[in-house]
Amino acid sequence: MLPKMKNQVREVQVKAVLPLEGSVALFLGTEEKTFVIYVDEQVGNAISMFIRGVNKERPLTHDLLAHVLMAFGGKVDRVVINDVNGSVFYARLIIVAENQLQARKVIELDARPSDSIALAAHQKAPIYVADKVWNNVEDVTDALEQIQKRDAAAEASTGDEEGEKFEDEDDDFSDADDEDDDLFDDEDDEDDLGEEEEHGDEDSTPLR
């Protein structure tokens, strides 16, 4: 259940995490609209790994914080991106904790959207955007679709080049096989000649 702001926010999904030079573009939105937040590279990579379910050898910073929360009976309940000032976004991290007596406590913290989204992705918690933010951000749905189409075309082109490479290698192997066959044919001819010479010796009239 959301608090009294429930009619002032909407749930969004992480639609894409695209690396840039020195930063990461984090695309959030719905089927209706998409907007972008630029986050630092380290947190962007963490969000991408959580979304893709990448296993890590050792816990990273957001893994550690999530484990600490769980150790004290807490978890991330939701994230609300509640304000924007130019290109700077603000968020509230809502944490719910229960003690051994089942006493429930709700804690609301000021946090960067990037850290908040990383923790939400780790614990599969929902992400909300306040309407005042939603109404002020630029819709980049078309730009994201163009980027995804370009990347898909580039991957397909790479696959075609690899396929041509394998075909060329197969042709090389085929030529090599032909050379080997010619070599074996020569050896067979030599064997046949040797057999004829042996038979010729047997058929020759012995000297007296």
N, C-alpha and C positions, 0 to 999 in steps of 0.2 A: 504494500500500500504506500502510495506517495502522500506526502503531507499536503497542506492547503494549497500548495503551488501546482497541484495535479492538472489544473486546467490551463496552466501557463507554460507547460513544457511539453516536448514531444520526444519520443524515443528515436534514436538514430543508430545506424550500424557503421562499422569501419568498412568502407567500400574498397579502399586500396591504400597501400603503403609503398610510396615510390621514392627511392633514393635519389638525392640530388648532390651537387658538389658542396660538401660541407654541412648539409642538412638533409632532412627527410620531409616529404610532403605527405601529410596524413589527410586522406579524403574521408569525410563523414557525411552521412545523409540518409535519405529515404528514396523511394521511387519517384517522389515529386521533385526533390532538390538535392544538390550535393554542394558542400563547401569544403574549403581546404584550410588546414592549420599547418604551419611550418614548425617543426620541432627539431631539437638537436639530434645528431646522428646516433648517439648511444641509446637514447630512449626510443627513437624510431626503430632501431634494429631490435630492441627488446620487444616492442609491440608486435613487430612482424613475426618474431620467433614464437611469441605466445599464441598469436592467431593461427600460425601454421603448425603448432604443436611440436616444435623442434625440441628434442631432448638435449640437455646441456650437461656436461661432465660435472660442473660445479655450479651452485646457485649464484645467480647474479643479484644485483642490489634489490630489484623488485621481487625476486623470488624470496630473498631473505626477509624483506618487510612483510610479505604475505605469510611466511612461515611464523614470524613473530606474532602477527595478529591471530593466527590460528592457535598458537600455543596459549594465548590468553583468552581463547574462546570468542575471538572476534573474526569478522569477515567483512569484505566490501559489499555493501548492500546495493549501492548505485553511485553513479557519477552524474553531476549536473553542471554543464557548461553554462554559467549563469550571466556572464557579462563579456563585452568586447570593447576595446578602446583602440581604434585603428586596426593594427594587425596583431594586437596583444589580446589573448583570450584569458579568461579567468574561470575557475571551476571550484566546485565544492565536492569534497569526498565524503560520502555518507557511510559510516562504519556502524555495524550492529554487533554488540557483544553480549554474551550471556555468561553468568558465573555458575558455580556449582549448584546454587540454589534456584537456578532458572530465572534469576532476576535479569531482565532485559534492559540494556542501555543503548541509546542511539547517540552517536557522536558525529558532529559535522565539522569538517576541517577545511580550511582554505588551502588549495593545492594547485599546482600547475596542471592544465589539462593533459599534458603529455604523460606526467607521472600517474595521474588519476586513471587515464585510459589504459596505461600499461597494467595497473593493478586490476582494473575491471576485466581486461582481456585474460589475465592470469586466472581470475576466479569466476569467469563467465558471468559477470555482473552487467546489468543494463546501463546504457549511456543515454542521458537526456540532454536536450538543449532548450534553454529558455526561449520563449517566443520572441522576446526583444532582441535576442542574438540571431535567431533564425530569420527574422524579418530584415536584418541589417547586413547579412553576409551575402556575397555575390554567388550566384548559381554557376557552378563550373561543370555541370553534368556533361555538356557537349565536349568540353576540353578533355575530360577524363575518358570519354568514349573514344575520342580521336587518339589519345595516347595509347589506350589499350589495343586499338586496331593496329596502330603502327608497330607496337611491340609484338603482336601476334603475327603480323606480316614478316617482321624481322626474324622471328623464331622459325617460321615456315621456310623462309629463304635459307636460313642456316641449315635446316634439315635437308633441303634440296641439295645444297652444296656438299653436305656429308654423304648423301646418297650417290651423287656423281663421283665423289672421291672413292667410295666403295666399289662403284662400277668400274672405274679406271683400274683399281687394284685387282678386281676380278679379271679384267682383260689382260693385265700383266701376268697374272697367274696362269691364264689360259695360254698366252704366248709361251710362257715358260714350260707348260705341259707339252705344247707342240714340239718345242725344242728337245725336251726329254724323250718324246716319242720318236723323233728323228734319230736321236742318239741311240735309243734301244734298237731301232730298225737297222742302223749300221752295224750294231753288235750282232744282231741276228744274221745279217748278211755274211759277216765274218765267220760266224759259227757254221753257217751253211757251206761256205767255201772250205772251211776246215774239214767238215764232214765229207765233202766231195773229194778232197785230197786224200783223206784216209781211205775212202772207198777205192780211189784210183790206185793206191798202193796195193790194196788187196787184189784188185783185178789185174794188175800188171804181171807179165810173165817173168818168173824168177830167172835170174841170170845163171847160166851153167858154164 
